[in-house]
Amino acid sequence: MMVTFGQTSGAIDPIAPVLLSQKGSLFLTRPVLFHCIERRDAPEASVSELLEVVASGKVRTNVIGALRSRKLQNPGSTGGWP
């Protein structure tokens, strides 16, 4: 299974469906968050659950490191988040 998220590196090249079957019945998907979470309470519950897992220490994050890396890659950036 291959899952693509976002297009920070640009759009992916087209893939022939027959190639997926030749490589072992592979599955390719491009999920969109809003298709998965339709009601307002669902994303709030998901965020709450994620924050609980992070707070418990079961998952470690390095948001500051990721932001520094992003800034180093594009130091002249003035728009967008963060």
C-alpha positions in Angstrom: 0.0 0.0 0.0 1.2 3.5 -0.8 -0.4 6.6 0.7 0.5 10.1 -0.4 -0.2 13.2 1.7 0.2 16.7 0.4 2.3 17.9 -2.5 5.2 19.7 -0.8 7.5 18.3 -3.5 5.0 18.9 -6.3 2.6 16.6 -8.0 3.6 12.9 -8.4 4.0 11.5 -11.9 1.0 9.5 -13.3 1.0 5.8 -12.5 -0.4 3.2 -14.8 -2.9 0.9 -13.0 -1.4 -2.2 -14.6 1.9 -1.4 -13.0 0.3 -1.6 -9.6 -1.1 -5.1 -10.4 2.3 -6.3 -11.8 4.1 -5.3 -8.6 1.8 -7.5 -6.4 -1.7 -6.0 -6.3 -0.6 -2.7 -4.8 -3.0 -0.1 -3.6 -2.5 3.6 -3.9 -4.6 6.2 -2.2 -4.6 10.0 -1.7 -6.7 10.6 1.4 -8.2 14.0 2.2 -8.9 14.8 5.8 -12.3 16.4 5.2 -13.5 13.2 3.5 -12.6 11.2 6.7 -13.9 13.7 9.3 -17.2 15.1 8.3 -18.7 16.4 11.6 -17.1 19.1 13.8 -16.9 16.9 16.9 -14.9 14.2 15.1 -11.8 16.3 14.4 -12.0 17.8 17.9 -12.0 14.2 19.3 -9.1 13.2 17.1 -7.0 16.1 18.2 -7.8 15.5 21.8 -6.9 11.8 21.5 -3.6 12.7 19.7 -2.7 15.2 22.4 -3.3 12.6 25.1 -1.0 10.1 23.4 1.7 12.8 23.0 1.3 13.9 26.6 1.6 10.2 27.8 5.0 9.9 26.2 4.0 7.1 23.9 4.7 9.3 20.9 7.5 11.8 20.8 7.4 14.9 18.6 10.1 17.3 17.5 8.0 20.3 16.2 10.8 22.8 17.0 13.3 20.7 15.0 11.0 20.4 12.1 10.3 24.2 12.1 14.1 24.9 12.3 14.7 22.6 9.4 12.0 24.2 7.4 13.4 27.7 8.1 16.9 26.5 7.1 15.6 25.2 3.8 13.9 28.5 3.0 15.4 31.3 5.1 13.8 34.1 3.0 10.3 32.8 3.5 7.9 35.5 4.9 4.5 34.0 4.4 2.6 30.9 5.4 2.8 28.9 8.6 4.8 29.2 10.7 
